[in-house]
Amino acid sequence: MNNKIISILNDIRPEFDFNEPVDNFIEAGMLDSFDLVTLVTSLDETFDISIDGVDILPENFSNIDSISSLLSKYIK
């Protein structure tokens, strides 16, 4: 799952290396609010899920682990 997440992030912002450990993509300037909208859409399509609006919070998209944790809530 993490490889798919990294691939999506690389498609959205190819100028950054999402393979490198980063505590917070947003604070590091790697993702902005528009990127989060694109990311949610891509995750929904890739994993055939629908992330609820209440879960679209910056802390759920701060790094690979937080995104993976969020997805595990939706992927059965």
C-alpha positions as CSV (number, residue, x, y, z in Angstrom):
1,M,0.0,0.0,0.0
2,N,2.8,2.4,0.9
3,N,4.3,2.1,-2.6
4,K,1.0,3.1,-4.2
5,I,0.7,6.1,-1.8
6,I,4.2,7.2,-2.7
7,S,3.4,6.8,-6.4
8,I,0.3,9.0,-6.1
9,L,2.3,11.6,-4.1
10,N,5.0,11.6,-6.8
11,D,2.4,12.1,-9.5
12,I,1.0,15.1,-7.6
13,R,4.3,16.7,-6.7
14,P,7.1,15.2,-8.7
15,E,9.6,17.8,-7.5
16,F,9.7,16.1,-4.1
17,D,11.1,12.7,-3.0
18,F,8.3,11.1,-0.9
19,N,10.5,8.1,-0.3
20,E,12.6,10.2,2.2
21,P,11.2,10.1,5.8
22,V,9.4,13.3,6.6
23,D,7.4,14.0,9.7
24,N,4.9,16.4,8.1
25,F,4.5,16.9,4.3
26,I,2.4,20.0,4.9
27,E,4.8,21.7,7.3
28,A,7.7,20.8,5.1
29,G,5.9,22.6,2.1
30,M,5.6,19.4,0.1
31,L,1.8,19.5,0.0
32,D,-0.7,22.3,0.2
33,S,-4.5,22.3,0.6
34,F,-5.1,21.9,-3.2
35,D,-2.7,19.0,-3.2
36,L,-4.8,17.4,-0.4
37,V,-7.9,17.6,-2.5
38,T,-6.1,16.0,-5.4
39,L,-4.6,13.3,-3.1
40,V,-8.0,12.4,-1.6
41,T,-9.5,12.0,-5.1
42,S,-6.6,9.9,-6.2
43,L,-6.7,7.7,-3.1
44,D,-10.5,7.2,-3.5
45,E,-10.0,6.2,-7.2
46,T,-6.9,4.0,-6.6
47,F,-8.3,2.1,-3.6
48,D,-12.0,2.2,-4.7
49,I,-13.0,3.9,-1.4
50,S,-14.7,7.1,-0.4
51,I,-12.9,9.0,2.3
52,D,-15.4,10.8,4.6
53,G,-15.2,14.6,4.9
54,V,-14.7,14.3,8.6
55,D,-11.4,12.4,7.9
56,I,-10.0,15.0,5.5
57,L,-7.8,16.7,8.1
58,P,-4.2,17.7,7.7
59,E,-3.0,15.3,10.4
60,N,-4.3,12.4,8.4
61,F,-2.1,13.4,5.5
62,S,1.1,14.5,7.3
63,N,3.2,11.5,6.2
64,I,3.1,8.0,4.7
65,D,2.2,6.3,8.0
66,S,-0.7,8.7,8.7
67,I,-2.1,8.2,5.1
68,S,-1.7,4.4,5.4
69,S,-3.4,4.4,8.8
70,L,-6.3,6.4,7.3
71,L,-6.6,4.1,4.4
72,S,-6.7,1.0,6.6
73,K,-9.9,2.4,8.1
74,Y,-11.5,2.2,4.7
75,I,-10.0,-0.8,3.1
76,K,-11.5,-4.0,4.3
